Amino acid sequence: MLLWMAVFVVIPTGILMVYSFCERGQETLVSYTFTFENFARVFRGTEIWPLIRTILQAAGLGLGAAFLSEWKYRGASWREWVSTVRSVGIPAFVIALIWILWSSLEEVFTGTYVRIFARSVYYAGGTTLLCVIIGYPVAYFIGRANPARRNQLLTLVMIPFWTSFLIRTYAWITILSESGLLNSLLQYTRVIEEPVSMLYTPGAVVLGLVYTYLPFMILPIYGSVEKLDNSLIEAAFDLGAGPIRAFQKVIIPLTKPGIIAGVLLVFIPSIGMFAITDLMGGKTVPMIGNVIQNQFVGQGRDWPFGAALGMTMLLMFAVAFWISSRKRSGEAVMG
């Protein structure tokens, strides 16, 4: 395993890091001249003070959401308040930050590439949120179903993987096109009179991402739900907790490892996806994966800058993984 990791992870990452600090050569693809210009080019156009104001606004909304969730439990201890901030305030902060950044994108980010990064985070975050909203009930239903039916239900979740990714994507193109199945059905039922442009839109991109990565959200959550102890839920009801309170304080914390694993499995690959945006977005909604692809195999042909973009993405993933790991370890210590 160590040899595998060294050959296929450590060494390629090291090469990418070296390239990110090089310059584009005149006669060769890479000129080994040390420079920070590639990273400066990535983040050029980030307005600091609007960004700080946006973060403070999102933090206020996150704390407000945590307070509202505990407003009728004013006798809660400081430890319970911290737990509420972690379980309610932090997700609310992340959602608010993504929303506010997107609404003030032109004010906070004026550079081309940093704006594409922000757009990629926005679409990946929206995809992850939709996968949680759709996938959690499905995973909970499968995990609490009769053991004899669980394998059948899991098979239904895994059926899309039985066909090629390209075939499934082109199937959605056929469905969403102006002369496709969905528009024809809506016109036949007289819901619409003229075909609606569904393909090559941001909505089509998000739909393709959710469809592609939804099973990666369902399976980890299912693993946590399957191990859920019914006696703990019954104890919460016996102690006076209602369904919402039991769900918030018992079920969510016990299934949180599966949620975090699903979020990482969906967010990380969706932020770098370029095939969906090319095929279903018609290259009208470029994400950072499209820019990196263009730098290495497209018309850009700027390997050092593409490597800098790749290293920036890797750093984002490392920070996200570190935060989630630290949060899990902190919860284990408190438990």
C-alpha positions as CSV (number, residue, x, y, z in Angstrom):
1,M,0.0,0.0,0.0
2,L,2.8,2.4,0.8
3,L,4.5,1.6,-2.5
4,W,1.2,2.2,-4.3
5,M,0.6,5.5,-2.6
6,A,4.2,6.6,-3.3
7,V,4.0,5.8,-7.0
8,F,0.5,7.0,-7.8
9,V,-0.1,9.8,-5.3
10,V,3.0,11.2,-3.7
11,I,5.3,11.3,-6.7
12,P,2.6,12.8,-9.1
13,T,1.7,15.3,-6.5
14,G,5.3,16.3,-6.0
15,I,5.7,16.8,-9.8
16,L,2.6,18.9,-9.8
17,M,4.0,21.0,-7.0
18,V,7.3,21.6,-8.8
19,Y,5.5,22.5,-12.0
20,S,3.3,25.0,-10.1
21,F,6.4,27.1,-9.2
22,C,7.8,27.0,-12.7
23,E,7.2,29.2,-15.8
24,R,5.8,28.4,-19.2
25,G,8.7,27.8,-21.6
26,Q,9.1,29.3,-25.0
27,E,10.3,26.1,-26.7
28,T,9.2,23.6,-24.0
29,L,6.1,23.2,-22.0
30,V,7.9,23.9,-18.7
31,S,10.7,26.2,-17.9
32,Y,12.3,25.4,-14.5
33,T,12.5,29.0,-13.3
34,F,11.2,29.5,-9.7
35,T,8.2,32.0,-9.5
36,F,5.0,32.7,-7.5
37,E,3.3,34.3,-10.4
38,N,1.1,31.2,-11.1
39,F,-0.5,31.4,-7.7
40,A,-0.7,35.1,-7.8
41,R,-2.6,34.7,-11.1
42,V,-5.0,32.3,-9.5
43,F,-6.0,34.6,-6.7
44,R,-5.7,37.9,-8.5
45,G,-8.9,39.9,-8.3
46,T,-9.9,39.0,-4.7
47,E,-11.2,42.0,-2.9
48,I,-10.2,41.6,0.8
49,W,-12.6,43.9,2.6
50,P,-15.8,42.8,0.8
51,L,-14.7,39.2,1.5
52,I,-14.2,39.9,5.2
53,R,-17.6,41.6,5.4
54,T,-19.2,38.6,3.6
55,I,-17.6,36.1,6.1
56,L,-18.8,38.2,9.1
57,Q,-22.3,38.3,7.7
58,A,-22.4,34.6,7.2
59,A,-21.0,34.1,10.7
60,G,-23.8,36.2,12.1
61,L,-26.4,34.2,10.2
62,G,-24.8,30.9,11.5
63,L,-24.9,32.1,15.1
64,G,-28.5,33.3,14.6
65,A,-29.6,29.9,13.3
66,A,-27.9,28.2,16.3
67,F,-29.6,30.6,18.7
68,L,-33.1,30.1,17.1
69,S,-32.7,26.3,17.4
70,E,-32.1,26.7,21.2
71,W,-34.3,29.7,22.0
72,K,-36.7,27.8,24.2
73,Y,-33.9,26.0,26.0
74,R,-32.4,29.0,27.7
75,G,-31.1,27.0,30.6
76,A,-28.8,25.1,28.4
77,S,-25.2,24.8,29.5
78,W,-22.2,26.3,27.7
79,R,-21.2,22.8,26.5
80,E,-24.7,22.3,25.0
81,W,-24.5,25.7,23.3
82,V,-21.1,24.8,21.8
83,S,-22.6,21.5,20.5
84,T,-25.5,23.4,19.0
85,V,-23.1,25.8,17.2
86,R,-21.3,22.8,15.8
87,S,-24.3,20.9,14.7
88,V,-26.5,23.9,13.5
89,G,-24.4,27.0,13.4
90,I,-21.5,25.7,11.3
91,P,-23.6,24.2,8.5
92,A,-25.8,27.4,8.5
93,F,-22.6,29.4,8.2
94,V,-21.3,27.4,5.3
95,I,-24.6,27.6,3.4
96,A,-25.0,31.4,4.1
97,L,-21.4,32.0,3.0
98,I,-21.9,30.2,-0.3
99,W,-25.2,32.1,-0.8
100,I,-23.8,35.5,0.0
101,L,-20.6,35.0,-2.0
102,W,-22.7,34.0,-5.0
103,S,-25.0,37.0,-4.7
104,S,-22.0,39.4,-4.3
105,L,-19.7,37.6,-6.7
106,E,-18.8,40.6,-8.8
107,E,-18.0,42.7,-5.8
108,V,-15.9,40.2,-3.9
109,F,-14.2,38.5,-6.9
110,T,-13.2,40.6,-9.9
111,G,-10.6,38.2,-11.3
112,T,-11.5,35.6,-14.0
113,Y,-10.0,32.6,-12.4
114,V,-10.9,33.3,-8.8
115,R,-14.5,33.9,-10.0
116,I,-14.4,30.5,-11.7
117,F,-13.1,29.0,-8.4
118,A,-16.0,30.6,-6.5
119,R,-18.5,29.4,-9.1
120,S,-17.1,25.9,-8.8
121,V,-17.4,25.9,-5.0
122,Y,-21.0,27.2,-5.4
123,Y,-22.1,24.5,-7.8
124,A,-20.3,21.8,-5.8
125,G,-21.8,23.1,-2.6
126,G,-25.3,23.2,-4.1
127,T,-24.8,19.7,-5.5
128,T,-23.7,18.4,-2.1
129,L,-26.6,20.1,-0.3
130,L,-29.1,18.6,-2.7
131,C,-27.5,15.2,-2.4
132,V,-27.8,15.4,1.4
133,I,-31.5,16.5,1.2
134,I,-32.4,13.8,-1.3
135,G,-30.0,11.1,-0.1
136,Y,-30.5,11.2,3.7
137,P,-34.2,10.1,3.6
138,V,-33.4,7.4,1.0
139,A,-30.5,6.1,3.1
140,Y,-32.5,6.2,6.3
141,F,-35.4,4.3,4.7
142,I,-33.0,1.7,3.4
143,G,-31.1,1.4,6.7
144,R,-34.3,1.0,8.7
145,A,-36.0,-1.4,6.2
146,N,-36.4,-5.1,6.7
147,P,-33.0,-6.8,6.5
148,A,-34.3,-9.1,3.7
149,R,-35.2,-6.1,1.5
150,R,-32.0,-4.0,2.1
151,N,-29.9,-5.7,-0.6
152,Q,-32.7,-5.2,-3.1
153,L,-33.0,-1.5,-2.3
154,L,-29.2,-1.1,-2.4
155,T,-29.2,-2.8,-5.8
156,L,-31.7,-0.2,-7.1
157,V,-29.3,2.6,-5.9
158,M,-26.4,0.9,-7.7
159,I,-28.2,0.2,-11.0
160,P,-26.9,3.4,-12.7
161,F,-23.4,2.2,-12.3
162,W,-24.2,-0.8,-14.5
163,T,-24.0,1.4,-17.5
164,S,-21.3,3.8,-18.8
165,F,-21.1,7.3,-17.4
166,L,-21.1,8.7,-21.0
167,I,-24.2,6.7,-21.9
168,R,-26.1,8.0,-18.8
169,T,-25.0,11.6,-19.6
170,Y,-26.1,11.4,-23.2
171,A,-29.4,9.9,-22.0
172,W,-30.0,13.1,-19.9
173,I,-29.1,15.2,-23.0
174,T,-31.8,13.3,-24.9
175,I,-34.3,13.8,-22.1
176,L,-33.6,17.5,-21.6
177,S,-33.2,18.7,-25.2
178,E,-36.0,20.9,-26.8
179,S,-37.2,17.9,-28.8
180,G,-36.6,15.5,-26.0
181,L,-38.8,13.3,-23.9
182,L,-39.5,15.8,-21.1
183,N,-40.4,18.7,-23.4
184,S,-42.6,16.4,-25.5
185,L,-44.4,15.1,-22.4
186,L,-45.0,18.6,-21.1
187,Q,-46.4,19.7,-24.4
188,Y,-48.5,16.6,-24.8
189,T,-50.1,17.2,-21.4
190,R,-50.5,20.9,-22.3
191,V,-48.4,22.1,-19.4
192,I,-46.4,24.2,-21.8
193,E,-47.1,25.4,-25.3
194,E,-43.5,25.9,-26.5
195,P,-40.4,23.8,-25.8
196,V,-38.4,25.1,-22.7
197,S,-34.6,25.4,-22.9
198,M,-33.4,23.0,-20.2
199,L,-30.2,21.8,-21.7
200,Y,-27.0,23.9,-21.6
201,T,-28.1,25.7,-18.5
202,P,-26.7,25.9,-14.9
203,G,-29.7,23.8,-13.8
204,A,-28.8,21.1,-16.2
205,V,-25.2,21.0,-14.8
206,V,-26.4,20.7,-11.2
207,L,-28.9,18.0,-12.3
208,G,-26.1,16.0,-13.9
209,L,-23.8,16.4,-10.9
210,V,-26.6,15.4,-8.5
211,Y,-27.5,12.4,-10.6
212,T,-23.9,11.3,-10.9
213,Y,-22.8,11.6,-7.2
214,L,-26.1,10.9,-5.3
215,P,-25.2,7.2,-4.7
216,F,-21.9,8.4,-3.1
217,M,-24.0,10.2,-0.5
218,I,-26.5,7.5,0.1
219,L,-24.1,4.6,0.7
220,P,-22.0,6.2,3.6
221,I,-25.2,7.5,5.3
222,Y,-26.7,4.1,4.9
223,G,-23.7,2.5,6.7
224,S,-24.3,4.9,9.7
225,V,-28.1,4.4,9.8
226,E,-27.7,0.6,9.7
227,K,-25.7,0.7,12.9
228,L,-28.2,3.1,14.6
229,D,-29.3,1.8,18.0
230,N,-33.1,1.9,18.4
231,S,-32.8,1.9,22.2
232,L,-31.2,5.4,22.1
233,I,-34.1,6.8,20.1
234,E,-36.6,5.2,22.4
235,A,-34.8,6.6,25.4
236,A,-35.0,10.1,23.9
237,F,-38.8,9.7,23.5
238,D,-39.1,8.3,27.1
239,L,-37.2,11.4,28.3
240,G,-39.8,13.7,26.7
241,A,-38.1,14.6,23.4
242,G,-40.4,15.0,20.4
243,P,-39.7,13.7,16.9
244,I,-37.9,16.8,15.8
245,R,-35.8,17.0,19.0
246,A,-34.9,13.3,18.8
247,F,-33.9,13.7,15.2
248,Q,-31.8,16.7,15.9
249,K,-30.1,15.5,19.1
250,V,-29.9,11.7,18.6
251,I,-30.3,10.6,15.1
252,I,-28.2,13.3,13.4
253,P,-25.2,13.1,15.8
254,L,-25.1,9.3,15.5
255,T,-25.3,9.4,11.7
256,K,-23.0,12.4,11.3
257,P,-19.9,10.3,10.4
258,G,-21.8,9.0,7.4
259,I,-23.0,12.5,6.5
260,I,-19.4,13.9,6.6
261,A,-18.1,11.0,4.6
262,G,-20.8,11.5,2.0
263,V,-20.1,15.3,1.8
264,L,-16.4,14.7,1.2
265,L,-17.2,12.0,-1.4
266,V,-19.6,14.3,-3.3
267,F,-18.0,17.8,-2.9
268,I,-14.4,16.9,-3.7
269,P,-15.0,15.2,-7.1
270,S,-17.9,17.5,-8.2
271,I,-15.8,20.7,-7.8
272,G,-13.3,19.3,-10.3
273,M,-15.8,17.7,-12.7
274,F,-15.5,18.9,-16.3
275,A,-17.3,16.2,-18.4
276,I,-20.8,17.2,-17.1
277,T,-20.2,20.9,-17.7
278,D,-19.0,20.2,-21.2
279,L,-21.8,17.8,-22.2
280,M,-24.8,19.2,-20.3
281,G,-23.6,22.8,-19.8
282,G,-22.4,23.2,-23.4
283,K,-19.2,24.8,-22.1
284,T,-21.3,27.9,-21.1
285,V,-20.8,27.2,-17.4
286,P,-17.1,26.6,-17.0
287,M,-15.8,25.2,-13.7
288,I,-12.3,24.9,-12.5
289,G,-12.0,21.4,-13.9
290,N,-12.6,22.8,-17.4
291,V,-9.9,25.4,-16.9
292,I,-7.3,22.8,-15.7
293,Q,-8.2,20.5,-18.6
294,N,-7.7,23.4,-21.0
295,Q,-4.3,24.2,-19.6
296,F,-3.0,20.7,-20.0
297,V,-4.7,19.2,-23.1
298,G,-6.6,22.2,-24.5
299,Q,-5.7,25.4,-26.2
300,G,-4.1,27.0,-23.1
301,R,-1.1,24.7,-23.0
302,D,0.2,26.3,-19.8
303,W,1.2,23.4,-17.6
304,P,2.7,25.5,-14.7
305,F,-0.5,27.5,-14.4
306,G,-2.6,24.4,-14.6
307,A,-0.5,22.8,-11.9
308,A,-1.0,25.9,-9.7
309,L,-4.8,25.5,-10.2
310,G,-4.5,21.8,-9.3
311,M,-2.4,22.5,-6.2
312,T,-4.9,25.2,-5.1
313,M,-7.7,22.6,-5.4
314,L,-5.6,20.1,-3.5
315,L,-5.1,22.6,-0.7
316,M,-8.8,23.2,-0.5
317,F,-9.5,19.5,-0.2
318,A,-6.8,19.1,2.5
319,V,-8.3,21.9,4.6
320,A,-11.8,20.5,4.2
321,F,-10.6,17.0,5.2
322,W,-8.6,18.4,8.2
323,I,-11.6,20.3,9.5
324,S,-13.9,17.3,9.2
325,S,-11.3,15.0,10.8
326,R,-10.7,17.5,13.7
327,K,-14.4,17.8,14.2
328,R,-14.9,14.0,14.4
329,S,-11.9,13.6,16.8
330,G,-13.3,16.5,19.0
331,E,-16.7,14.9,19.2
332,A,-15.1,11.5,20.1
333,V,-13.2,13.2,23.0
334,M,-16.3,15.0,24.2
335,G,-18.3,11.7,24.0
